[in-house]
């Protein structure tokens, strides 16, 4: 029976708000990329190093961040991390050269390391399995909403007051979120205002509150072949969506000679399409099909692999004859990737052994960001060498094909029924 309380959805909104701020911080460098390159005299290859600096540090902290989320909890770790987002934004705004700029981006990568794994952990703690699709789509969809909002807003701020003003803006927003998080977030077991009826509903539905672990539990997860295949599949997803995120404004400006503000407005369209697609298909539709009796793992496998397949339309964007055509293909690609994302992010909360949701999410995001860092650099190099973005976008199609094969293999045959206890939800391939 549906409880009277809706506190869990307020928590879901807070998690989504944090991710919006998170991606506002990291997206700013993409919007400012042309201005930074002009100020510091960078070519595409050198600019790729600056753009990927965040990703390298973000990648390296994923495993420790995931384990710390399991050990310390989401609430405590995010309080520290979110304050550092503001510090990193301020340091970027006052950077006097490429070196300080890279240092500031490295700090931001460390500070934002716990964000997505923490949201995955918190969602597993706050939401029953039957609502996990929409809850996951809420925080992951926030990444697309942030990109939709960030590009035009930051493009306007930077066009009016310069690229440094954009980073002062993100620092102020990060500081505001830090205050809201300190006041608003608690785990279900620690939130006194949570009604008993809603707490019982959450726990009976398979939520993983008070799920703590350590190195021993993480070693159990590392011995699972299925976990490794899922993580590699997610890296293929991350490679593609993040090169689009990082290079879209630069691609539109260089390929079609559009202005900074115009590129921001063009970039808004694919992310708007992706946000709607994720909430409607990756979230609501998946939960609805599962509640109506469809086989839960067949639903997840189909939505995930079909979404990645649609993402391969990015290959057509590089040879588009106009910015409108390029935006169309990018919209189709990001819509498919967005539909796949909440299913992929929900898997640690469904399959990880007890006490390892954060750690498995960290492993998954570690491989994702490693692939992203390499992809950002490789995209810049290929675009510089070939004179266009066609070759790197076609390469992304091949990467997604590998991802489809990995996910289809890992989720077929079905891993376990959703009703299985967490300790049995990990089997070997």
C-alpha positions as CSV (number, residue, x, y, z in Angstrom):
1,X,0.0,0.0,0.0
2,X,1.3,3.5,-0.9
3,X,2.3,5.4,2.3
4,X,1.0,8.8,3.1
5,X,4.6,10.2,3.3
6,X,6.5,11.5,0.3
7,X,9.8,12.3,2.1
8,X,11.8,9.9,-0.1
9,X,10.9,12.0,-3.2
10,X,12.0,15.2,-1.5
11,X,15.3,13.4,-0.8
12,X,15.4,12.3,-4.5
13,X,14.9,16.0,-5.4
14,X,17.8,17.0,-3.2
15,X,20.1,14.3,-4.7
16,X,19.1,15.6,-8.2
17,X,19.8,19.2,-7.2
18,X,23.3,18.2,-6.0
19,X,24.0,16.5,-9.4
20,X,22.7,19.6,-11.2
21,X,25.2,21.8,-9.3
22,X,27.9,19.1,-9.8
23,X,27.5,19.2,-13.6
24,X,27.2,22.9,-13.7
25,X,30.7,23.0,-12.2
26,X,32.2,20.6,-14.6
27,X,30.4,21.8,-17.7
28,X,31.7,25.4,-17.3
29,X,35.1,24.4,-18.8
30,X,33.5,23.2,-22.0
31,X,31.6,26.5,-22.5
32,X,34.7,28.5,-21.7
33,X,37.0,26.3,-23.9
34,X,37.3,28.6,-26.9
35,X,37.9,31.7,-24.7
36,X,40.5,29.8,-22.6
37,X,42.2,28.6,-25.7
38,X,42.4,32.1,-27.1
39,X,43.7,33.6,-23.8
40,X,46.4,31.0,-23.3
41,X,47.2,30.3,-27.0
42,X,46.2,26.6,-27.0
43,X,45.6,24.3,-30.0
44,X,43.1,21.5,-29.9
45,X,45.5,18.9,-28.6
46,X,46.6,21.2,-25.7
47,X,43.0,22.2,-25.0
48,X,42.2,18.5,-24.7
49,X,44.7,18.2,-21.9
50,X,43.0,21.0,-20.0
51,X,39.5,19.6,-20.6
52,X,40.6,16.2,-19.5
53,X,42.3,17.3,-16.2
54,X,39.1,17.0,-14.2
55,X,38.5,13.6,-15.6
56,X,41.8,12.1,-14.5
57,X,41.5,13.1,-10.8
58,X,37.8,12.2,-10.8
59,X,38.7,8.8,-12.2
60,X,41.5,8.1,-9.7
61,X,39.3,8.9,-6.6
62,X,36.3,6.7,-7.7
63,X,37.4,3.5,-5.9
64,X,38.4,5.2,-2.6
65,X,35.3,7.4,-2.9
66,X,33.0,4.4,-3.3
67,X,34.5,2.7,-0.3
68,X,34.3,5.8,1.8
69,X,30.6,6.2,0.9
70,X,30.1,2.7,2.3
71,X,32.2,3.3,5.4
72,X,31.2,6.9,6.3
73,X,27.8,7.3,4.7
74,X,26.5,9.7,2.0
75,X,25.6,12.5,4.3
76,X,29.0,13.1,6.0
77,X,31.1,12.7,2.9
78,X,29.0,15.0,0.7
79,X,29.2,17.8,3.3
80,X,32.9,17.9,2.9
81,X,33.0,17.4,-0.9
82,X,30.4,20.0,-1.8
83,X,32.3,22.7,0.1
84,X,35.4,21.9,-2.0
85,X,33.3,22.3,-5.2
86,X,33.1,26.0,-4.4
87,X,36.8,26.3,-3.6
88,X,37.7,24.7,-7.0
89,X,35.4,27.0,-8.9
90,X,37.0,30.1,-7.2
91,X,40.5,28.8,-8.0
92,X,39.5,28.3,-11.6
93,X,38.2,31.9,-11.9
94,X,41.5,33.4,-10.6
95,X,43.8,31.1,-12.5
96,X,46.7,33.0,-14.0
97,X,47.9,30.4,-16.4
98,X,47.5,26.8,-17.7
99,X,49.2,25.3,-14.7
100,X,46.9,26.8,-12.0
101,X,43.9,26.1,-14.2
102,X,44.8,22.4,-14.4
103,X,45.4,22.3,-10.7
104,X,41.9,23.8,-10.0
105,X,40.3,21.2,-12.3
106,X,42.2,18.4,-10.6
107,X,40.8,19.6,-7.3
108,X,37.3,19.7,-8.7
109,X,37.7,16.1,-9.9
110,X,38.7,14.9,-6.4
111,X,35.8,16.9,-4.8
112,X,33.2,15.6,-7.1
113,X,34.4,12.0,-6.9
114,X,31.7,10.9,-4.4
115,X,28.8,12.5,-6.2
116,X,27.4,9.9,-8.5
117,X,28.4,6.9,-6.4
118,X,26.9,8.7,-3.4
119,X,23.6,9.3,-5.3
120,X,23.5,5.7,-6.3
121,X,24.1,4.6,-2.7
122,X,21.5,7.0,-1.3
123,X,18.9,5.9,-3.9
124,X,19.4,2.3,-2.9
125,X,18.8,3.3,0.7
126,X,15.8,5.5,0.2
127,X,13.8,3.8,-2.5
128,X,12.1,0.4,-2.8
129,X,13.0,-1.7,-5.9
130,X,9.7,-0.9,-7.5
131,X,10.5,2.8,-7.6
132,X,14.2,2.4,-8.3
133,X,13.9,3.2,-12.0
134,X,12.3,6.6,-11.6
135,X,14.4,7.4,-8.6
136,X,17.6,6.6,-10.5
137,X,16.4,8.5,-13.6
138,X,15.8,11.5,-11.3
139,X,19.4,11.9,-10.2
140,X,20.9,10.8,-13.5
141,X,18.4,12.8,-15.5
142,X,19.7,15.8,-13.5
143,X,23.0,15.4,-15.4
144,X,21.2,16.0,-18.6
145,X,19.1,18.8,-17.2
146,X,22.2,20.5,-15.9
147,X,23.8,20.4,-19.3
148,X,20.6,21.8,-20.8
149,X,20.6,24.7,-18.4
150,X,24.3,25.1,-18.0
151,X,25.2,25.7,-21.6
152,X,22.9,28.7,-22.3
153,X,23.2,30.2,-18.8
154,X,27.0,29.9,-18.7
155,X,27.3,31.0,-22.3
156,X,25.3,34.2,-21.4
157,X,27.3,34.9,-18.3
158,X,30.6,34.4,-20.1
159,X,29.6,36.4,-23.2
160,X,28.6,39.3,-21.0
161,X,31.3,39.3,-18.3
162,X,34.0,37.0,-19.5
163,X,34.8,33.3,-18.9
164,X,36.2,33.9,-15.3
165,X,32.7,35.2,-14.3
166,X,31.2,31.9,-15.2
167,X,33.4,30.1,-12.6
168,X,32.6,32.7,-9.9
169,X,28.9,31.9,-10.6
170,X,29.4,28.2,-10.3
171,X,31.4,28.7,-7.0
172,X,28.5,30.7,-5.5
173,X,25.9,28.0,-6.5
174,X,28.1,25.3,-5.0
175,X,28.3,27.2,-1.7
176,X,24.5,27.5,-1.6
177,X,24.0,23.8,-2.2
178,X,26.5,23.0,0.6
179,X,24.3,24.9,3.1
180,X,21.1,23.2,1.9
181,X,22.7,19.7,2.1
182,X,23.9,20.2,5.6
183,X,20.4,21.2,6.6
184,X,18.4,18.7,4.6
185,X,19.9,15.3,4.1
186,X,19.9,12.3,6.4
187,X,19.7,8.5,5.9
188,X,16.3,7.0,6.5
189,X,17.3,5.5,9.8
190,X,18.6,8.9,11.0
191,X,15.7,11.2,9.8
192,X,13.4,11.7,12.8
193,X,10.7,13.4,10.7
194,X,10.3,10.3,8.5
195,X,6.9,8.7,9.1
196,X,7.0,5.1,10.4
197,X,4.6,4.0,7.6
198,X,6.9,5.4,4.9
199,X,10.0,3.9,6.5
200,X,8.3,0.5,6.6
201,X,7.2,0.9,3.0
202,X,10.8,1.7,1.9
203,X,12.4,-1.2,3.8
204,X,9.7,-3.8,2.8
205,X,10.3,-2.9,-0.8
206,X,14.0,-3.8,-0.7
207,X,15.7,-0.5,0.2
208,X,19.2,-1.0,1.6
209,X,19.3,1.4,4.6
210,X,22.2,1.1,7.1
211,X,24.2,-0.8,4.4
212,X,27.8,-0.5,5.5
213,X,30.8,-2.4,4.3
214,X,34.5,-2.5,4.0
215,X,37.5,-4.0,2.2
216,X,36.4,-7.6,2.8
217,X,33.0,-7.1,1.2
218,X,34.6,-5.2,-1.7
219,X,36.9,-8.2,-2.4
220,X,33.8,-10.3,-2.8
221,X,32.5,-8.0,-5.4
222,X,35.8,-8.0,-7.3
223,X,35.6,-11.7,-7.7
224,X,32.4,-11.5,-9.7
225,X,32.9,-11.7,-13.5
226,X,29.4,-10.2,-14.0
227,X,30.3,-7.1,-12.0
228,X,33.4,-6.5,-14.2
229,X,31.4,-6.9,-17.4
230,X,28.8,-4.5,-16.3
231,X,31.5,-2.0,-15.4
232,X,33.2,-2.3,-18.8
233,X,29.8,-1.9,-20.5
234,X,29.2,1.3,-18.5
235,X,32.7,2.6,-19.6
236,X,31.5,2.3,-23.3
237,X,28.4,4.4,-22.4
238,X,30.5,7.0,-20.6
239,X,33.1,7.3,-23.3
240,X,30.5,8.4,-25.8
241,X,28.3,10.7,-23.7
242,X,31.2,12.5,-22.2
243,X,33.0,13.3,-25.4
244,X,29.7,14.8,-26.6
245,X,29.4,16.7,-23.3
246,X,33.0,18.0,-23.5
247,X,33.3,18.7,-27.2
248,X,29.8,19.8,-28.3
249,X,30.3,23.6,-28.0
250,X,33.8,23.4,-29.6
251,X,32.5,21.1,-32.4
252,X,29.7,23.5,-33.2
253,X,32.0,26.6,-33.1
254,X,34.8,25.1,-35.2
255,X,32.7,23.0,-37.6
256,X,30.0,25.6,-38.3
257,X,31.6,28.8,-37.1
258,X,28.8,29.7,-34.7
259,X,29.3,32.2,-31.9
260,X,29.7,31.2,-28.2
261,X,26.2,32.1,-27.2
262,X,24.6,30.5,-30.2
263,X,26.6,27.3,-29.6
264,X,25.2,27.3,-26.0
265,X,21.6,27.6,-27.3
266,X,22.2,24.8,-29.9
267,X,23.7,22.6,-27.2
268,X,20.7,23.1,-25.0
269,X,18.4,21.2,-27.4
270,X,20.0,17.7,-27.3
271,X,20.2,17.8,-23.5
272,X,16.5,18.9,-23.3
273,X,15.5,15.9,-25.4
274,X,17.8,13.6,-23.4
275,X,16.2,14.8,-20.1
276,X,12.7,14.0,-21.2
277,X,13.6,10.7,-22.7
278,X,15.4,9.5,-19.6
279,X,12.5,10.4,-17.2
280,X,9.8,9.0,-19.6
281,X,11.5,5.8,-20.8
282,X,14.5,5.0,-18.6
283,X,12.6,5.8,-15.4
284,X,8.8,5.8,-15.6
285,X,8.4,3.2,-18.4
286,X,10.8,0.7,-16.8
287,X,9.1,0.9,-13.4
288,X,5.6,0.6,-15.0
289,X,6.5,-2.4,-17.0
290,X,8.0,-4.2,-14.0
291,X,5.0,-3.3,-11.8
292,X,2.7,-4.7,-14.5
293,X,4.4,-8.1,-14.3
294,X,6.9,-8.0,-17.2
295,X,10.1,-9.9,-16.4
296,X,12.2,-7.2,-14.7
297,X,15.6,-8.2,-16.0
298,X,14.3,-8.7,-19.6
299,X,12.9,-5.2,-19.4
300,X,16.2,-3.7,-18.1
301,X,18.3,-5.6,-20.6
302,X,16.1,-4.5,-23.6
303,X,15.9,-0.8,-22.5
304,X,19.6,-0.7,-21.8
305,X,20.9,-2.2,-25.0
306,X,18.4,-0.5,-27.3
307,X,19.3,2.9,-25.7
308,X,23.0,2.3,-26.4
309,X,22.2,1.3,-30.0
310,X,20.2,4.5,-30.6
311,X,23.2,6.4,-29.1
312,X,25.3,5.2,-32.1
313,X,23.5,7.9,-34.2
314,X,26.3,10.2,-33.0
315,X,28.3,8.8,-36.0
316,X,26.1,10.9,-38.3
317,X,26.7,14.2,-36.5
318,X,30.3,14.5,-37.6
319,X,29.4,14.7,-41.3
320,X,26.3,16.9,-40.9
321,X,26.0,19.7,-43.5
322,X,24.5,22.2,-41.1
323,X,24.4,22.9,-37.3
324,X,20.6,22.0,-37.3
325,X,21.3,18.6,-38.8
326,X,24.2,18.0,-36.4
327,X,21.9,18.9,-33.4
328,X,19.3,16.5,-34.7
329,X,21.7,13.6,-34.7
330,X,23.1,14.6,-31.4
331,X,19.6,14.8,-29.9
332,X,18.8,11.3,-31.1
333,X,22.1,9.9,-29.7
334,X,21.8,11.6,-26.3
335,X,18.2,10.5,-26.0
336,X,19.2,6.9,-26.5
337,X,22.1,7.1,-24.0
338,X,19.9,8.9,-21.5
339,X,17.3,6.1,-21.6
340,X,20.1,3.5,-21.0
341,X,21.7,5.5,-18.1
342,X,19.2,5.0,-15.2
343,X,19.1,1.2,-15.9
344,X,22.9,1.1,-15.8
345,X,23.1,3.2,-12.6
346,X,20.5,1.0,-10.9
347,X,22.5,-2.2,-11.3
348,X,24.9,-1.7,-8.3
349,X,21.9,-1.2,-6.0
350,X,20.3,-4.4,-7.4
351,X,23.3,-6.7,-7.8
352,X,26.1,-5.6,-5.4
353,X,26.6,-7.8,-2.3
354,X,25.8,-6.3,1.1
355,X,27.9,-3.3,2.0
356,X,29.3,-2.7,-1.4
357,X,26.8,-0.6,-3.3
358,X,29.1,2.5,-3.1
359,X,32.2,0.5,-3.9
360,X,30.7,-1.3,-6.9
361,X,29.3,2.1,-8.1
362,X,32.8,3.5,-7.7
363,X,34.4,0.7,-9.7
364,X,31.8,1.2,-12.4
365,X,32.5,5.0,-12.5
366,X,36.2,4.5,-12.3
367,X,36.2,2.6,-15.6
368,X,33.7,5.0,-17.0
369,X,35.9,8.0,-16.2
370,X,39.1,6.3,-17.4
371,X,37.4,5.7,-20.7
372,X,36.2,9.3,-20.7
373,X,39.6,10.8,-20.0
374,X,41.1,8.8,-22.9
375,X,38.2,9.6,-25.1
376,X,38.4,13.4,-24.5
377,X,42.1,13.4,-25.4
378,X,41.7,11.0,-28.4
379,X,38.8,13.1,-29.7
380,X,40.9,16.3,-29.6
381,X,43.9,14.6,-31.3
382,X,41.8,12.9,-34.0
383,X,39.9,16.2,-34.7
384,X,43.2,18.0,-35.0
385,X,44.8,15.4,-37.2
386,X,41.8,15.0,-39.6
387,X,40.5,18.5,-39.5
388,X,37.0,17.5,-38.5
389,X,35.0,15.6,-35.8
390,X,33.8,12.9,-38.2
391,X,36.5,10.3,-37.3
392,X,36.2,10.6,-33.5
393,X,32.4,10.3,-33.7
394,X,32.6,7.2,-35.8
395,X,35.0,5.7,-33.3
396,X,32.4,6.3,-30.6
397,X,29.9,4.2,-32.6
398,X,32.3,1.2,-32.4
399,X,32.8,1.7,-28.7
400,X,29.0,1.6,-28.2
401,X,28.8,-1.6,-30.2
402,X,31.1,-3.2,-27.7
403,X,29.0,-1.8,-24.9
404,X,25.8,-3.4,-26.3
405,X,27.5,-6.8,-26.5
406,X,28.8,-6.6,-23.0
407,X,25.5,-5.6,-21.4
408,X,23.5,-8.2,-23.4
409,X,25.9,-10.9,-22.2
410,X,26.0,-9.8,-18.6
411,X,22.2,-9.5,-18.2
412,X,21.3,-12.7,-20.2
413,X,20.3,-15.1,-18.9
414,X,18.6,-13.1,-16.1
415,X,20.8,-12.7,-13.1
416,X,18.3,-13.2,-10.3
417,X,14.7,-12.5,-9.5
418,X,14.2,-9.1,-8.0
419,X,12.8,-10.7,-4.8
420,X,16.1,-12.4,-4.1
421,X,17.9,-11.3,-0.9
422,X,21.0,-9.0,-1.5
423,X,23.5,-11.7,-0.4
424,X,22.4,-13.9,-3.3
425,X,22.2,-11.2,-5.9
426,X,25.8,-11.7,-7.0
427,X,26.6,-14.6,-9.2
428,X,29.6,-15.4,-11.4
429,X,29.7,-15.4,-15.2
